[in-house]
Amino acid sequence: MLKKSKRFLTIALILLLCLASVSSAFANTLNEEGATVGTETNPVTATITKNLRMPAGTNTPDAIFNFQVTKVSVDGVPGTDANMPNLNPLALSVSFTETVADTATPPPSTVTISRTTADLFYGVTFPHAGVFVYEIREQRPSNPTIDNDPNLSLTYSEAVYTLTVYVANNVTGDGTFVMATGIVVTVADSTVQTPVNGKVGQIIFTNDFVRTNGPIDPERPDPVNRSTLFVSKQVAGDFASRELYFEFSMTLVVPALVENPPAFFSAYVVENGAVVNDLAENVNVTPAPQTGTDAGGSYIQISTSGPTSFRLKDGQRLVFVDTPVGTGYVANEAAAINYTPSFIVTTNNVPGQNVTGTLSQPLSTGDQLVGELLNSAAFTNTRDFVTPTGLNLTNLPFYGLILLALGALITFIIVKVKGSNRRYYY
């Protein structure tokens, strides 16, 4: 009897070791396949992450993104929809609400806002143990207000994921639980995390949003009344010339998310409420920029691959009508003899501090950003007359009276001396 007991104990131990080995081998196989493994008390969950990328300075739009799930197979057998439950519908949509951007982020940075869905398996009952395979992709388009606006660009994700769900029986045998999941990228795009053997740890869809805030009709710009950015020139001081042209150079940096970035942006010179069509004086620099004409009038081509030089005089401004939000720019003014330069940069309708340079020295705005609303770099050059002797013109009348008094005193002394000499002679 004792020998039989020992035999049964030995057999039981062997069976337990075999089961442990099978379970361990199953878990190891899943891990090798990039799967996430859980337990009955801690079953595996799965979510979808939505990344919305925008150029720095862009307001987050009101947008909704939906995900499409296709039932692929059960235990390798396709066309078994009846045996496949629907995934949690609350996990198949993500929404964003409009928020105002932080324009302090240095250009041309990209800002990413992320949202994560609920558990795809929450409230889902699998009818039996097995391997259930689903395909998940982004439904597109899903935002007609954005998709139909010529000044807005929303790029949808092309990624497609295969989600494999390993469902096991629970201990009591009256139900199932999600023991493991495997995620494979079947169609990848440039935003998908780098897969290992085609497998990734998360389901992530990334969208790019760019706002231009350009003219309502892109074919008919109105630089006099509408702009996304402008550089202006004013002069001040009693001796400042209103006909003198001041030389500038400007560098533009297009946001990285802009598809097919242009080689240049058209910039119009506006003066006295009208576009200047004769740009000969404005482009009288070396090297001279290219010019052109469209429905808005004559324009200067401001390059997106390097600095472009141009000139402005008092009362003129260089106007851009279609620079995307998040565009970086630097405006430099060359030295002007006898003039003290200064500027005020306005970003997203918020003016900065007045920055004053040094007499007869160049001045730069440094890196700046095009925000959603009014954006400008307003330069002022001041020339005040300074006499060689350091005298102030406002005190000149007083100096004249002093000189007149000194002259009268000297004359009086001379007359007195001469009178005295004549008396002595006689």
C-alpha positions in Angstrom: 0.0 0.0 0.0 2.8 2.3 0.9 4.5 1.6 -2.5 1.3 2.5 -4.3 1.0 5.8 -2.4 4.6 6.6 -3.4 3.8 5.7 -7.0 0.8 8.0 -7.0 2.8 10.8 -5.4 5.5 10.4 -7.9 3.0 10.5 -10.8 1.3 13.6 -9.4 4.7 15.4 -9.0 5.6 14.5 -12.6 2.2 15.7 -13.9 2.7 19.0 -11.9 6.1 19.5 -13.3 4.8 18.8 -16.8 2.0 21.3 -16.4 4.5 23.8 -15.0 6.8 23.2 -18.0 3.9 23.6 -20.5 2.7 26.8 -18.8 6.2 28.1 -18.6 6.9 27.2 -22.2 3.6 28.8 -23.3 4.5 32.0 -21.4 8.0 32.0 -22.8 6.6 31.5 -26.3 4.3 34.4 -25.8 7.1 36.6 -24.5 9.3 35.6 -27.4 6.5 36.7 -29.7 6.3 40.1 -28.0 3.1 39.3 -26.1 2.1 40.8 -22.8 1.3 38.0 -20.3 -1.1 38.3 -17.3 -2.9 36.1 -14.8 -6.4 35.4 -13.8 -6.2 37.7 -10.9 -4.4 40.3 -13.0 -5.6 39.8 -16.6 -4.1 41.7 -19.5 -5.6 45.0 -20.6 -5.1 46.8 -23.9 -5.6 50.5 -24.8 -5.2 52.7 -27.8 -3.0 55.8 -27.6 -3.7 58.8 -29.8 -0.9 61.4 -30.3 -1.8 64.7 -31.8 1.3 66.6 -33.0 1.3 70.3 -33.8 3.9 73.0 -34.4 4.7 75.0 -31.3 2.2 77.9 -30.8 -0.8 76.1 -32.3 -4.0 76.0 -30.4 -5.3 72.4 -29.9 -8.4 72.0 -32.2 -11.8 70.5 -31.4 -11.3 67.1 -32.9 -12.6 63.5 -32.6 -10.8 60.3 -33.8 -12.5 56.9 -34.2 -11.0 53.5 -34.5 -12.3 50.7 -36.8 -12.0 47.1 -35.6 -12.2 44.1 -38.0 -12.7 40.6 -36.7 -10.1 38.4 -38.3 -10.1 34.8 -36.9 -10.6 32.5 -34.0 -8.0 29.8 -33.5 -6.7 30.4 -37.0 -10.1 30.0 -38.6 -11.3 33.1 -40.5 -14.9 34.2 -40.9 -15.9 33.4 -37.4 -17.6 36.7 -36.4 -20.4 34.9 -34.5 -17.8 33.5 -32.1 -16.0 36.8 -31.6 -17.3 39.5 -29.2 -17.1 43.2 -30.0 -14.4 45.1 -28.2 -15.4 47.8 -25.7 -17.0 50.6 -27.8 -16.0 53.2 -25.3 -12.4 52.5 -26.2 -12.8 53.1 -29.9 -13.0 56.9 -29.8 -10.8 59.8 -28.6 -11.6 63.5 -28.5 -9.7 66.7 -28.1 -11.1 70.1 -27.0 -9.7 73.5 -28.0 -7.0 74.8 -25.7 -4.8 77.9 -26.2 -1.2 77.1 -27.0 1.9 78.1 -25.0 3.9 80.4 -27.4 7.0 80.3 -25.1 8.1 77.0 -26.7 11.1 77.8 -28.9 10.5 77.4 -32.7 10.4 75.2 -34.7 9.6 72.7 -32.0 6.7 70.2 -32.2 4.2 69.8 -29.4 2.6 66.4 -28.8 -0.7 66.0 -26.9 -1.6 62.4 -26.0 -4.9 60.7 -25.1 -5.4 57.1 -24.0 -8.6 55.1 -24.4 -10.3 52.9 -21.9 -9.5 49.1 -21.7 -10.5 47.4 -25.0 -11.5 44.3 -23.0 -13.6 46.1 -20.3 -17.0 44.5 -20.2 -16.2 42.0 -22.9 -17.0 38.3 -22.4 -15.2 35.8 -24.6 -17.4 32.7 -25.1 -14.5 30.2 -24.8 -10.8 29.9 -24.5 -8.8 30.3 -27.7 -6.8 32.8 -29.8 -8.9 35.7 -31.1 -7.4 38.0 -33.7 -8.6 41.6 -34.5 -7.4 44.2 -36.9 -7.4 47.9 -35.7 -7.0 51.0 -37.8 -8.0 54.6 -37.7 -11.3 55.7 -39.3 -10.7 58.6 -41.7 -11.7 61.2 -42.3 -13.6 62.0 -39.1 -13.4 65.8 -38.7 -15.2 67.4 -41.6 -14.9 70.9 -40.2 -11.1 70.6 -40.2 -10.9 68.5 -43.4 -12.8 71.0 -45.5 -11.0 74.1 -44.3 -8.2 75.1 -46.8 -6.2 76.8 -44.0 -6.2 73.7 -41.8 -4.3 70.5 -42.4 -5.0 67.2 -40.5 -2.9 64.2 -41.5 -4.5 60.8 -40.5 -2.5 57.8 -39.5 -1.9 55.0 -42.0 -0.9 52.5 -39.4 -2.7 49.1 -39.1 -2.3 46.8 -36.1 -3.1 43.2 -35.6 -4.2 42.5 -32.0 -4.0 38.8 -31.0 -5.9 38.0 -27.8 -5.0 34.8 -25.9 -8.0 33.8 -23.9 -7.7 31.1 -21.1 -10.2 29.2 -18.9 -10.4 30.3 -15.3 -9.6 28.0 -12.4 -13.2 27.1 -11.7 -13.9 26.4 -15.3 -17.0 28.6 -15.5 -15.5 31.5 -17.4 -12.5 32.9 -19.2 -9.9 35.7 -18.9 -7.5 37.4 -21.2 -4.2 35.8 -20.4 -2.1 37.5 -23.0 -2.1 39.8 -26.0 0.3 40.3 -28.9 0.4 43.4 -31.1 1.8 43.3 -34.6 2.2 46.3 -37.0 0.9 45.0 -40.3 1.1 48.5 -42.0 3.5 51.0 -40.5 3.9 54.7 -41.0 6.7 57.0 -40.0 5.1 57.8 -36.6 4.9 54.1 -35.4 7.3 53.1 -32.7 10.1 50.9 -33.9 8.9 47.3 -34.0 10.9 44.3 -32.9 10.4 41.4 -35.3 7.3 43.3 -36.4 5.9 43.5 -32.9 5.3 46.5 -30.7 4.1 47.0 -27.1 1.3 49.5 -27.8 -1.3 50.5 -30.3 -0.4 54.1 -31.2 -1.9 56.3 -33.9 -0.4 59.7 -34.6 -2.0 62.6 -36.3 -0.3 65.9 -37.5 -2.3 69.2 -37.3 -1.1 72.4 -39.0 -3.0 75.8 -39.0 -2.1 78.5 -41.6 -4.6 81.2 -40.8 -4.2 82.4 -44.3 -6.7 84.2 -46.6 -10.2 82.8 -46.9 -9.5 82.5 -50.6 -5.9 81.4 -50.9 -5.9 82.6 -54.6 -6.9 86.2 -53.6 -4.7 87.4 -50.7 -5.3 90.7 -49.1 -2.0 91.9 -47.5 -3.4 95.3 -46.7 -6.0 94.1 -44.3 -4.9 90.6 -43.4 -1.5 89.1 -42.3 0.0 86.2 -40.4 3.2 88.1 -39.8 4.7 91.5 -40.7 7.9 93.5 -40.2 7.4 97.2 -40.0 9.6 100.3 -40.1 9.2 103.7 -38.5 11.7 106.6 -37.8 11.7 109.1 -35.0 13.6 112.2 -34.0 13.8 115.7 -35.3 16.6 114.8 -37.8 15.3 111.4 -38.9 14.9 111.0 -42.7 11.5 109.6 -43.8 12.9 108.8 -47.2 15.9 106.7 -46.1 15.7 103.0 -46.7 16.9 100.7 -43.9 18.4 97.3 -44.7 17.0 94.1 -43.2 17.6 90.4 -43.5 15.1 87.7 -42.5 15.3 84.0 -42.0 12.2 81.7 -41.9 12.0 78.2 -40.5 9.0 76.1 -41.7 7.5 73.8 -39.0 8.7 70.2 -39.5 5.1 68.9 -39.7 4.3 70.9 -42.9 4.1 68.6 -45.8 5.9 69.8 -49.0 7.3 73.0 -47.4 7.5 75.8 -49.9 10.9 77.1 -51.1 9.8 80.7 -50.2 6.9 82.7 -48.9 5.5 85.7 -50.7 5.9 88.9 -48.8 4.2 92.2 -49.9 5.4 95.7 -49.1 2.4 97.8 -47.8 2.6 101.6 -47.5 -0.3 104.1 -46.9 -2.9 101.4 -47.1 -1.8 100.0 -50.5 0.6 97.4 -51.8 3.8 98.8 -53.3 4.1 97.4 -56.8 7.4 99.1 -57.7 9.8 97.2 -55.5 13.0 98.5 -57.0 14.2 100.4 -53.9 13.0 97.6 -51.6 15.2 95.0 -53.3 18.2 97.3 -54.0 20.5 95.0 -51.9 23.2 92.4 -52.5 22.2 89.7 -53.3 18.9 91.0 -54.5 15.9 88.7 -53.8 13.5 87.4 -56.4 10.2 89.1 -56.9 6.9 88.2 -58.5 3.3 89.3 -58.9 0.0 87.6 -58.1 -3.6 88.6 -57.2 -2.3 90.4 -54.1 0.2 92.5 -56.0 4.0 92.5 -56.3 5.8 90.5 -53.7 9.3 89.6 -52.5 10.3 85.9 -52.3 11.5 85.3 -48.7 13.5 82.1 -48.8 12.9 79.2 -46.3 16.4 77.9 -46.8 18.5 80.9 -45.7 18.5 84.6 -45.0 16.8 87.1 -47.5 17.8 90.7 -47.6 15.4 93.6 -48.3 14.9 97.3 -47.5 12.1 99.3 -45.9 11.6 103.0 -45.2 9.4 104.9 -42.8 5.8 103.8 -42.9 6.4 100.6 -44.8 5.8 97.0 -43.6 6.7 93.7 -45.2 3.6 91.5 -44.9 3.2 87.7 -45.0 -0.3 86.3 -45.5 0.2 82.5 -45.3 3.0 81.5 -42.9 1.8 78.5 -40.8 1.4 78.8 -37.1 4.6 77.6 -35.5 6.9 79.2 -38.2 10.1 80.4 -36.7 11.7 83.6 -37.8 14.6 86.0 -37.1 14.6 89.6 -38.4 17.9 91.5 -38.4 18.3 95.2 -39.1 21.7 96.4 -40.4 23.5 99.3 -38.8 22.3 102.8 -39.8 24.8 105.6 -39.1 23.5 108.2 -36.6 20.4 106.1 -35.8 19.5 104.2 -32.6 17.5 101.0 -33.5 14.8 99.4 -31.3 11.9 96.9 -31.8 8.8 95.4 -30.2 7.9 91.8 -31.1 4.2 90.9 -30.9 3.4 87.2 -30.7 -0.2 85.9 -30.8 -1.4 89.4 -30.2 0.7 89.8 -27.1 3.4 92.6 -27.4 6.8 92.1 -25.8 9.1 94.6 -24.2 10.7 97.4 -26.2 14.3 96.4 -27.0 16.7 99.3 -27.7 20.0 98.7 -29.4 23.1 100.8 -29.7 23.7 103.9 -31.8 24.8 103.0 -35.4 24.9 99.2 -34.5 22.8 96.3 -36.0 20.0 94.8 -34.0 18.3 91.3 -34.1 15.0 90.0 -32.8 16.5 86.6 -32.1 14.4 83.5 -32.5 10.7 84.3 -32.7 7.5 82.4 -33.3 4.4 82.9 -35.5 1.3 82.4 -33.2 -2.4 82.1 -34.0 -3.3 85.8 -33.9 -1.3 89.0 -34.7 2.4 88.6 -35.1 4.9 91.3 -35.9 8.3 92.8 -35.4 8.0 96.6 -35.3 11.3 98.4 -35.8 11.9 102.1 -35.0 15.1 104.0 -35.7 15.6 107.3 -33.8 18.0 110.1 -34.8 18.4 113.1 -32.4 20.8 115.9 -33.4 23.9 116.2 -31.3 26.1 119.3 -31.7 29.9 118.8 -31.8 30.3 120.8 -28.6 27.9 118.7 -26.8 25.4 121.6 -26.5 21.7 120.9 -26.3 19.6 122.7 -28.9 16.9 123.3 -26.4 19.3 125.4 -24.4 20.7 127.3 -27.4 18.7 130.6 -26.7 20.1 130.7 -23.2 23.6 130.2 -24.5 23.0 133.0 -27.0 21.9 135.4 -24.2 25.0 134.5 -22.2 27.3 135.2 -25.2 25.5 138.5 -25.9 26.0 139.6 -22.3 29.7 138.6 -22.4 30.1 140.5 -25.6 28.5 143.7 -24.1 30.7 143.4 -21.0 33.9 143.0 -23.1 32.9 146.0 -25.2 32.2 148.1 -22.1 35.6 147.2 -20.7 37.4 148.1 -23.9 35.6 151.5 -24.1 36.5 152.3 -20.5 40.2 151.4 -21.1 40.4 153.6 -24.1 38.8 156.5 -22.3 41.3 156.2 -19.5 44.2 156.2 -21.9 43.1 159.3 -23.6 42.9 161.2 -20.3 46.4 160.1 -19.4 47.7 161.2 -22.8 46.4 164.7 -22.4 
